[in-house]
């Protein structure tokens, strides 16, 4: 993996990245658990209304 610069936070889109409709996408829970383990601040965004 290539690291451009050390990360200070992580921002993730929600709809279509972590879930679709009412269901979490495959691997979403595991990915979030891994990201939470980094202790980096997590922020979530979405453009659904």
N, CA, C and O atoms as CSV, one atom per row, in Angstrom:
chain,resi,resn,atom,element,x,y,z
A,1,UNK,N,N,0.848,-1.173,0.000
A,1,UNK,CA,C,0.000,0.000,0.000
A,1,UNK,C,C,0.897,1.240,0.000
A,1,UNK,O,O,1.934,1.261,0.663
A,2,UNK,N,N,0.494,2.267,-0.743
A,2,UNK,CA,C,1.245,3.518,-0.816
A,2,UNK,C,C,0.577,4.545,0.086
A,2,UNK,O,O,-0.607,4.836,-0.082
A,3,UNK,N,N,1.309,5.090,1.028
A,3,UNK,CA,C,0.795,6.140,1.906
A,3,UNK,C,C,1.316,7.478,1.403
A,3,UNK,O,O,2.526,7.698,1.362
A,4,UNK,N,N,0.410,8.372,1.022
A,4,UNK,CA,C,0.821,9.689,0.538
A,4,UNK,C,C,1.254,10.576,1.694
A,4,UNK,O,O,2.293,11.231,1.621
A,5,UNK,N,N,0.483,10.599,2.734
A,5,UNK,CA,C,0.784,11.359,3.952
A,5,UNK,C,C,0.078,10.657,5.099
A,5,UNK,O,O,-0.916,9.964,4.882
A,6,UNK,N,N,0.569,10.824,6.296
A,6,UNK,CA,C,-0.160,10.230,7.428
A,6,UNK,C,C,-1.576,10.796,7.500
A,6,UNK,O,O,-1.791,11.986,7.271
A,7,UNK,N,N,-2.521,9.947,7.815
A,7,UNK,CA,C,-3.913,10.375,7.923
A,7,UNK,C,C,-4.179,10.996,9.282
A,7,UNK,O,O,-3.601,10.586,10.289
A,8,UNK,N,N,-5.062,11.993,9.302
A,8,UNK,CA,C,-5.470,12.580,10.567
A,8,UNK,C,C,-6.932,12.263,10.870
A,8,UNK,O,O,-7.385,12.452,11.999
A,9,UNK,N,N,-7.677,11.777,9.863
A,9,UNK,CA,C,-9.076,11.408,10.031
A,9,UNK,C,C,-9.519,10.636,8.797
A,9,UNK,O,O,-8.827,10.616,7.779
A,10,UNK,N,N,-10.686,10.000,8.905
A,10,UNK,CA,C,-11.256,9.257,7.783
A,10,UNK,C,C,-12.690,9.706,7.604
A,10,UNK,O,O,-13.456,9.757,8.567
A,11,UNK,N,N,-13.062,10.036,6.364
A,11,UNK,CA,C,-14.429,10.425,6.020
A,11,UNK,C,C,-14.973,9.394,5.033
A,11,UNK,O,O,-14.353,9.116,4.006
A,12,UNK,N,N,-16.128,8.836,5.354
A,12,UNK,CA,C,-16.742,7.810,4.524
A,12,UNK,C,C,-18.141,8.230,4.096
A,12,UNK,O,O,-18.887,8.836,4.864
A,13,UNK,N,N,-18.479,7.897,2.862
A,13,UNK,CA,C,-19.849,8.046,2.402
A,13,UNK,C,C,-20.655,6.892,2.989
A,13,UNK,O,O,-20.106,5.824,3.259
A,14,UNK,N,N,-21.922,7.096,3.183
A,14,UNK,CA,C,-22.766,6.051,3.767
A,14,UNK,C,C,-23.503,5.237,2.704
A,14,UNK,O,O,-23.208,4.058,2.507
A,15,UNK,N,N,-24.459,5.864,2.023
A,15,UNK,CA,C,-25.320,5.165,1.072
A,15,UNK,C,C,-24.512,4.651,-0.116
A,15,UNK,O,O,-23.836,5.418,-0.802
A,16,UNK,N,N,-24.592,3.361,-0.343
A,16,UNK,CA,C,-23.896,2.743,-1.458
A,16,UNK,C,C,-22.468,2.352,-1.147
A,16,UNK,O,O,-21.833,1.655,-1.940
A,17,UNK,N,N,-21.950,2.782,-0.014
A,17,UNK,CA,C,-20.589,2.422,0.401
A,17,UNK,C,C,-20.661,1.500,1.614
A,17,UNK,O,O,-20.036,0.440,1.632
A,18,UNK,N,N,-21.426,1.906,2.629
A,18,UNK,CA,C,-21.573,1.082,3.824
A,18,UNK,C,C,-22.907,0.346,3.860
A,18,UNK,O,O,-23.001,-0.724,4.461
A,19,UNK,N,N,-23.926,0.893,3.235
A,19,UNK,CA,C,-25.214,0.211,3.191
A,19,UNK,C,C,-25.932,0.521,1.892
A,19,UNK,O,O,-25.643,1.507,1.215
A,20,UNK,N,N,-26.877,-0.349,1.565
A,20,UNK,CA,C,-27.755,-0.154,0.409
A,20,UNK,C,C,-29.160,-0.442,0.898
A,20,UNK,O,O,-29.457,-1.558,1.321
A,21,UNK,N,N,-30.026,0.560,0.841
A,21,UNK,CA,C,-31.353,0.390,1.422
A,21,UNK,C,C,-31.201,0.180,2.919
A,21,UNK,O,O,-30.423,0.883,3.563
A,22,UNK,N,N,-31.932,-0.775,3.484
A,22,UNK,CA,C,-31.822,-1.012,4.927
A,22,UNK,C,C,-30.705,-1.993,5.315
A,22,UNK,O,O,-30.532,-2.293,6.497
A,23,UNK,N,N,-29.955,-2.488,4.340
A,23,UNK,CA,C,-28.967,-3.529,4.598
A,23,UNK,C,C,-27.529,-3.018,4.527
A,23,UNK,O,O,-27.176,-2.248,3.634
A,24,UNK,N,N,-26.706,-3.456,5.482
A,24,UNK,CA,C,-25.264,-3.176,5.403
A,24,UNK,C,C,-24.687,-3.966,4.233
A,24,UNK,O,O,-25.089,-5.103,3.988
A,25,UNK,N,N,-23.747,-3.363,3.514
A,25,UNK,CA,C,-23.096,-4.066,2.417
A,25,UNK,C,C,-22.097,-5.078,2.957
A,25,UNK,O,O,-21.574,-4.907,4.058
A,26,UNK,N,N,-21.827,-6.132,2.189
A,26,UNK,CA,C,-20.877,-7.145,2.649
A,26,UNK,C,C,-19.526,-6.520,3.003
A,26,UNK,O,O,-18.960,-5.752,2.226
A,27,UNK,N,N,-19.030,-6.858,4.172
A,27,UNK,CA,C,-17.730,-6.360,4.612
A,27,UNK,C,C,-17.762,-5.010,5.291
A,27,UNK,O,O,-16.744,-4.575,5.829
A,28,UNK,N,N,-18.906,-4.327,5.284
A,28,UNK,CA,C,-18.983,-2.979,5.856
A,28,UNK,C,C,-18.709,-2.999,7.362
A,28,UNK,O,O,-17.947,-2.176,7.868
A,29,UNK,N,N,-19.319,-3.921,8.060
A,29,UNK,CA,C,-19.121,-3.986,9.517
A,29,UNK,C,C,-17.669,-4.286,9.864
A,29,UNK,O,O,-17.095,-3.677,10.768
A,30,UNK,N,N,-17.089,-5.221,9.143
A,30,UNK,CA,C,-15.698,-5.579,9.398
A,30,UNK,C,C,-14.762,-4.413,9.089
A,30,UNK,O,O,-13.810,-4.155,9.826
A,31,UNK,N,N,-15.044,-3.715,7.992
A,31,UNK,CA,C,-14.221,-2.557,7.627
A,31,UNK,C,C,-14.305,-1.470,8.687
A,31,UNK,O,O,-13.289,-0.881,9.055
A,32,UNK,N,N,-15.508,-1.199,9.180
A,32,UNK,CA,C,-15.662,-0.188,10.232
A,32,UNK,C,C,-14.942,-0.603,11.504
A,32,UNK,O,O,-14.329,0.234,12.165
A,33,UNK,N,N,-15.004,-1.867,11.853
A,33,UNK,CA,C,-14.284,-2.333,13.043
A,33,UNK,C,C,-12.783,-2.133,12.884
A,33,UNK,O,O,-12.112,-1.723,13.831
A,34,UNK,N,N,-12.251,-2.414,11.708
A,34,UNK,CA,C,-10.821,-2.190,11.458
A,34,UNK,C,C,-10.475,-0.705,11.538
A,34,UNK,O,O,-9.457,-0.332,12.122
A,35,UNK,N,N,-11.316,0.136,10.956
A,35,UNK,CA,C,-11.056,1.578,10.996
A,35,UNK,C,C,-11.148,2.120,12.416
A,35,UNK,O,O,-10.347,2.968,12.811
A,36,UNK,N,N,-12.109,1.643,13.176
A,36,UNK,CA,C,-12.234,2.079,14.580
A,36,UNK,C,C,-11.005,1.688,15.384
A,36,UNK,O,O,-10.612,2.411,16.300
A,37,UNK,N,N,-10.400,0.571,15.063
A,37,UNK,CA,C,-9.214,0.100,15.781
A,37,UNK,C,C,-8.000,0.998,15.536
A,37,UNK,O,O,-7.036,0.939,16.299
A,38,UNK,N,N,-8.024,1.826,14.489
A,38,UNK,CA,C,-6.902,2.727,14.217
A,38,UNK,C,C,-6.888,3.915,15.159
A,38,UNK,O,O,-5.865,4.590,15.277
A,39,UNK,N,N,-7.985,4.186,15.825
A,39,UNK,CA,C,-8.154,5.338,16.719
A,39,UNK,C,C,-8.185,6.662,15.961
A,39,UNK,O,O,-8.150,7.724,16.584
A,40,UNK,N,N,-8.250,6.621,14.632
A,40,UNK,CA,C,-8.421,7.859,13.867
A,40,UNK,C,C,-9.873,8.320,13.987
A,40,UNK,O,O,-10.776,7.487,14.075
A,41,UNK,N,N,-10.111,9.622,13.993
A,41,UNK,CA,C,-11.497,10.093,13.983
A,41,UNK,C,C,-12.204,9.641,12.702
A,41,UNK,O,O,-11.647,9.745,11.609
A,42,UNK,N,N,-13.423,9.145,12.846
A,42,UNK,CA,C,-14.246,8.752,11.707
A,42,UNK,C,C,-15.380,9.746,11.548
A,42,UNK,O,O,-16.012,10.140,12.529
A,43,UNK,N,N,-15.637,10.148,10.318
A,43,UNK,CA,C,-16.764,11.023,10.013
A,43,UNK,C,C,-17.528,10.385,8.855
A,43,UNK,O,O,-16.939,9.726,7.998
A,44,UNK,N,N,-18.820,10.584,8.840
A,44,UNK,CA,C,-19.671,9.971,7.834
A,44,UNK,C,C,-20.470,11.061,7.125
A,44,UNK,O,O,-20.890,12.045,7.734
A,45,UNK,N,N,-20.666,10.862,5.836
A,45,UNK,CA,C,-21.424,11.827,5.031
A,45,UNK,C,C,-22.337,11.053,4.095
A,45,UNK,O,O,-22.100,9.883,3.792
A,46,UNK,N,N,-23.384,11.728,3.644
A,46,UNK,CA,C,-24.259,11.128,2.643
A,46,UNK,C,C,-24.933,12.242,1.859
A,46,UNK,O,O,-25.058,13.371,2.335
A,47,UNK,N,N,-25.358,11.913,0.672
A,47,UNK,CA,C,-26.061,12.896,-0.136
A,47,UNK,C,C,-27.489,12.440,-0.413
A,47,UNK,O,O,-28.159,12.991,-1.286
A,48,UNK,N,N,-27.958,11.432,0.330
A,48,UNK,CA,C,-29.338,11.007,0.163
A,48,UNK,C,C,-30.248,11.929,0.959
A,48,UNK,O,O,-29.865,12.456,2.003
A,49,UNK,N,N,-31.446,12.111,0.452
A,49,UNK,CA,C,-32.371,13.011,1.153
A,49,UNK,C,C,-33.605,12.283,1.602
A,49,UNK,O,O,-34.491,12.884,2.208
